[in-house]
Amino acid sequence: MGLTVAGYAGRVLVTLLAVFIFLIAFGVVEHAHQSLVSAQAGLKNLPSVYLNKPAANLGRPSAQPLWPEFPHSGPGNFQTLVVNGIQVMTERWDCGNSPDEVLSYYREQMAARGWQDVTEKNYNLQPESQGTAASLQKKDFVNTYRQIMSSTLVLSRGDWSMRVTTEPSKNGFHQITVKLFAAATPEMNALSRQMMSSLDYKRGGQPLDVVQDGATEHYHTTIATENESAEAAFQEKYSALFALGWKPVIFLPKKQTANGYFVWLVRGKQYGALAVSVLGQGQGSSVTFTEVTPN
């Protein structure tokens, strides 16, 4: 017995929701690291207590991407992280090619490397699972199939999953933005749920744990949500770090920042950044701490 339209729509909705949740959670990680890099660029004339001036950027890590390079006009920003113990690779760039050209390139190149195209399976779009031929002609199915298959490629090989997505670029006419993501997990949706749980204090999740190696430094970031005001969460985390030997270098109280509290800290040759922001009315606060250690 094939899926009903309602059943099919429900399964696709659940899959899309899992992907959407993952993008939100991973976006928090990306934002935390980009904020750190931006803040580093503004560090000038630090007091003499500061022993090790940070690098201007994260640099290119030693790990190489699993995918070949596609000719593109925009600069790439390949990163490799370990998120909650799982290795993750990402890259993003712009190009003037069509989505079909990009997806076809990676479909063929990755197939030659032993990867399997599981896009239909991932989004529950296999024709054989739809039941009757009439189901395949339904407008909802046809529109969803075209939208996903023309913009997204999901691949799998062993314990790794990979996703390639394309979307119109905000940086230029007739340009598209290509996003590549791979994780050392056979079930990417499970990873997205785990990440989202880490960011939800109502579920009692553990802080999101992110590790990244730059060219000269090791970055360790934790991101947690707390069911208390930004001021209370900041004082609690700041006091805990101070007790561990961290000393403030630059402190920005709430009145000097748009979203909450921020402080640069040092401990020997290490430095750290603590940022606490308001999540929204009645939604608690977000606490991000990045500890940087020279390699």
C-alpha positions as CSV (number, residue, x, y, z in Angstrom):
1,M,0.0,0.0,0.0
2,G,1.5,3.3,-1.1
3,L,1.7,6.4,1.0
4,T,-1.3,8.7,1.0
5,V,-0.7,12.3,0.0
6,A,-1.0,13.3,3.7
7,G,1.4,10.6,4.8
8,Y,3.9,11.5,2.1
9,A,3.7,15.2,2.9
10,G,4.2,14.4,6.5
11,R,7.4,12.5,5.9
12,V,8.8,15.2,3.6
13,L,7.9,17.8,6.2
14,V,9.7,15.9,9.0
15,T,12.8,15.6,6.8
16,L,12.8,19.2,5.8
17,L,12.2,20.3,9.4
18,A,15.2,18.2,10.5
19,V,17.4,19.8,7.9
20,F,16.1,23.2,8.8
21,I,16.9,22.6,12.5
22,F,20.4,21.5,11.6
23,L,21.0,24.6,9.6
24,I,19.9,26.8,12.5
25,A,22.1,24.9,14.9
26,F,25.1,24.9,12.7
27,G,24.5,28.5,11.9
28,V,25.0,29.3,15.6
29,V,28.4,27.5,15.4
30,E,29.4,29.4,12.3
31,H,28.3,32.7,13.8
32,A,30.2,32.1,17.0
33,H,33.4,31.5,15.1
34,Q,32.9,34.4,12.6
35,S,32.3,36.7,15.6
36,L,35.5,35.6,17.2
37,V,37.5,36.3,14.0
38,S,35.9,39.7,13.6
39,A,36.6,40.6,17.2
40,Q,40.2,39.5,16.7
41,A,40.7,41.9,13.9
42,G,39.8,44.7,16.2
43,L,42.2,43.8,19.0
44,K,44.8,46.6,19.0
45,N,47.1,48.1,21.7
46,L,46.4,45.4,24.3
47,P,47.8,45.8,27.8
48,S,51.3,44.3,28.5
49,V,49.6,41.5,30.4
50,Y,48.5,40.1,27.1
51,L,51.2,37.6,26.2
52,N,50.2,36.1,22.9
53,K,48.5,38.3,20.3
54,P,45.9,36.3,18.3
55,A,46.2,35.5,14.6
56,A,44.2,37.6,12.2
57,N,42.2,34.6,11.0
58,L,41.6,30.9,11.6
59,G,43.9,29.9,8.7
60,R,43.5,26.8,6.7
61,P,43.5,23.6,8.8
62,S,45.6,20.7,7.8
63,A,42.6,18.5,6.9
64,Q,41.6,18.6,3.3
65,P,38.0,18.6,1.9
66,L,36.5,15.3,0.8
67,W,35.3,16.9,-2.4
68,P,37.2,18.2,-5.5
69,E,37.3,21.9,-6.2
70,F,34.8,23.3,-8.6
71,P,35.9,26.5,-10.5
72,H,34.2,29.4,-8.7
73,S,34.4,33.2,-8.7
74,G,33.9,33.8,-5.0
75,P,36.5,32.9,-2.4
76,G,36.0,29.6,-0.6
77,N,36.1,29.4,3.1
78,F,36.7,25.7,3.9
79,Q,36.5,24.8,7.6
80,T,36.8,21.6,9.5
81,L,35.4,21.3,13.0
82,V,34.6,18.6,15.6
83,V,31.0,19.2,16.8
84,N,29.9,17.1,19.8
85,G,32.7,14.6,18.9
86,I,31.7,14.4,15.2
87,Q,34.1,15.7,12.5
88,V,32.4,18.2,10.3
89,M,33.6,19.9,7.1
90,T,32.0,22.9,5.4
91,E,32.7,25.2,2.4
92,R,30.8,28.0,0.8
93,W,31.4,30.1,-2.4
94,D,29.7,31.9,-5.3
95,C,29.9,31.1,-9.0
96,G,28.2,32.0,-12.3
97,N,27.3,28.4,-13.2
98,S,23.8,27.0,-13.1
99,P,22.7,24.8,-10.1
100,D,22.4,21.8,-12.5
101,E,26.0,22.2,-13.6
102,V,27.3,22.3,-10.0
103,L,25.1,19.4,-8.8
104,S,26.0,17.2,-11.8
105,Y,29.7,17.9,-11.3
106,Y,29.6,16.7,-7.7
107,R,27.2,13.8,-8.5
108,E,29.7,12.4,-11.0
109,Q,32.9,13.3,-9.1
110,M,31.7,11.9,-5.8
111,A,30.3,8.7,-7.5
112,A,33.8,8.1,-8.9
113,R,35.1,8.3,-5.3
114,G,32.6,5.7,-4.0
115,W,29.8,8.0,-2.8
116,Q,26.1,7.2,-3.4
117,D,23.4,9.7,-4.4
118,V,20.7,9.3,-1.6
119,T,18.9,12.6,-2.3
120,E,15.6,10.9,-3.2
121,K,15.9,8.5,-0.2
122,N,16.8,11.3,2.2
123,Y,13.7,13.3,1.3
124,N,11.4,10.3,0.8
125,L,11.1,11.1,-2.9
126,Q,11.7,7.6,-4.4
127,P,9.1,6.9,-7.1
128,E,8.6,3.3,-6.0
129,S,7.5,4.5,-2.5
130,Q,4.7,6.7,-3.9
131,G,2.4,3.8,-4.7
132,T,0.4,4.3,-7.9
133,A,1.5,6.1,-11.1
134,A,-1.2,8.6,-10.4
135,S,0.5,9.6,-7.1
136,L,3.7,10.5,-9.1
137,Q,1.6,13.0,-11.2
138,K,0.2,14.8,-8.2
139,K,1.1,18.5,-8.3
140,D,2.4,18.6,-4.7
141,F,4.8,15.7,-5.3
142,V,6.0,17.0,-8.7
143,N,6.7,20.5,-7.4
144,T,8.5,19.2,-4.3
145,Y,10.5,16.8,-6.3
146,R,11.6,19.4,-8.8
147,Q,12.4,22.0,-6.1
148,I,14.6,19.7,-4.1
149,M,16.3,17.8,-6.9
150,S,17.2,21.0,-8.8
151,S,18.9,22.6,-5.8
152,T,20.2,19.9,-3.5
153,L,22.4,16.8,-3.6
154,V,22.7,14.4,-0.7
155,L,25.5,11.8,-0.7
156,S,26.6,8.9,1.5
157,R,29.6,6.7,1.8
158,G,30.2,4.4,4.8
159,D,29.9,6.5,8.0
160,W,30.0,9.8,6.2
161,S,27.1,12.0,4.9
162,M,27.5,14.9,2.6
163,R,25.1,17.6,1.4
164,V,25.5,20.1,-1.5
165,T,23.0,23.0,-1.8
166,T,22.6,25.8,-4.2
167,E,20.7,29.1,-3.9
168,P,20.6,32.5,-5.6
169,S,23.5,34.6,-4.4
170,K,23.0,37.9,-2.6
171,N,26.3,39.1,-4.0
172,G,25.7,39.3,-7.7
173,F,23.4,39.0,-10.7
174,H,23.2,35.5,-12.3
175,Q,25.3,34.2,-9.4
176,I,24.6,31.3,-7.1
177,T,25.9,30.4,-3.6
178,V,27.1,26.8,-3.2
179,K,27.3,25.3,0.3
180,L,29.0,22.0,0.9
181,F,28.7,20.2,4.2
182,A,30.0,16.7,5.3
183,A,29.9,15.0,8.6
184,A,31.2,11.7,10.0
185,T,27.8,10.3,10.6
186,P,25.6,8.1,8.5
187,E,22.5,9.9,9.7
188,M,22.7,13.7,9.3
189,N,19.2,14.3,10.6
190,A,20.1,12.6,13.9
191,L,23.1,15.0,14.2
192,S,20.8,18.0,13.6
193,R,18.5,16.8,16.4
194,Q,21.4,16.3,18.8
195,M,22.8,19.8,18.0
196,M,19.4,21.5,18.5
197,S,18.9,19.6,21.8
198,S,22.2,21.0,23.0
199,L,20.9,24.5,22.5
200,D,17.6,24.0,24.3
201,Y,17.8,24.5,28.0
202,K,14.2,23.2,28.4
203,R,15.4,19.7,27.3
204,G,18.4,19.8,29.7
205,G,20.8,19.4,26.8
206,Q,24.6,19.6,27.3
207,P,26.4,22.6,25.8
208,L,27.2,22.4,22.1
209,D,30.9,21.6,22.0
210,V,33.0,22.7,19.0
211,V,36.7,22.1,18.4
212,Q,38.7,23.7,15.6
213,D,42.4,23.8,14.7
214,G,43.7,26.9,12.9
215,A,47.1,27.4,11.3
216,T,48.7,28.4,14.6
217,E,46.0,28.0,17.3
218,H,43.5,25.5,18.7
219,Y,40.0,26.8,19.3
220,H,37.5,25.2,21.7
221,T,34.0,26.7,21.8
222,T,31.1,25.8,24.0
223,I,27.6,27.3,23.4
224,A,24.8,26.9,25.9
225,T,21.4,28.3,26.6
226,E,20.4,29.3,30.1
227,N,17.0,29.9,31.6
228,E,18.0,33.2,33.1
229,S,18.7,36.8,32.1
230,A,21.8,37.7,30.2
231,E,23.2,39.6,33.1
232,A,22.8,36.7,35.5
233,A,24.2,34.2,33.1
234,F,27.2,36.4,32.3
235,Q,28.0,37.0,36.0
236,E,27.7,33.2,36.7
237,K,30.0,32.2,33.8
238,Y,32.4,35.1,34.3
239,S,32.8,34.2,38.0
240,A,33.4,30.5,37.2
241,L,36.1,31.4,34.6
242,F,37.7,33.9,37.0
243,A,38.0,31.1,39.6
244,L,39.8,29.0,37.0
245,G,42.5,31.7,36.6
246,W,41.1,33.7,33.7
247,K,41.7,37.5,33.9
248,P,39.8,40.2,32.0
249,V,41.6,42.3,29.4
250,I,38.8,44.1,27.6
251,F,35.3,44.2,29.1
252,L,32.3,45.5,27.2
253,P,29.2,45.9,29.4
254,K,25.7,45.7,28.0
255,K,25.4,49.4,27.4
256,Q,28.3,49.2,24.9
257,T,27.1,46.2,22.9
258,A,24.0,45.6,20.9
259,N,23.1,42.2,22.2
260,G,24.5,41.6,25.7
261,Y,27.9,41.2,27.4
262,F,31.4,40.5,26.1
263,V,34.8,40.2,27.7
264,W,38.3,39.2,26.5
265,L,40.2,37.0,29.0
266,V,43.7,35.7,29.3
267,R,45.3,32.9,31.2
268,G,49.0,32.5,30.6
269,K,49.5,32.1,26.9
270,Q,45.8,31.3,26.3
271,Y,43.2,33.8,25.5
272,G,39.4,33.5,25.5
273,A,36.2,35.3,24.5
274,L,33.0,35.2,26.6
275,A,29.9,36.5,25.0
276,V,26.4,36.4,26.5
277,S,23.4,37.5,24.5
278,V,19.6,37.8,25.0
279,L,17.7,35.1,23.1
280,G,14.3,36.9,23.3
281,Q,11.6,37.8,25.8
282,G,11.2,34.9,28.1
283,Q,13.6,32.7,26.2
284,G,16.7,33.0,28.4
285,S,20.2,33.7,27.2
286,S,22.9,32.3,25.0
287,V,26.4,31.8,26.6
288,T,29.4,31.3,24.2
289,F,32.9,30.8,25.4
290,T,35.9,30.3,23.1
291,E,39.2,29.2,24.5
292,V,42.2,29.6,22.2
293,T,45.5,27.8,22.8
294,P,48.7,28.3,20.7
295,N,49.7,25.1,18.9
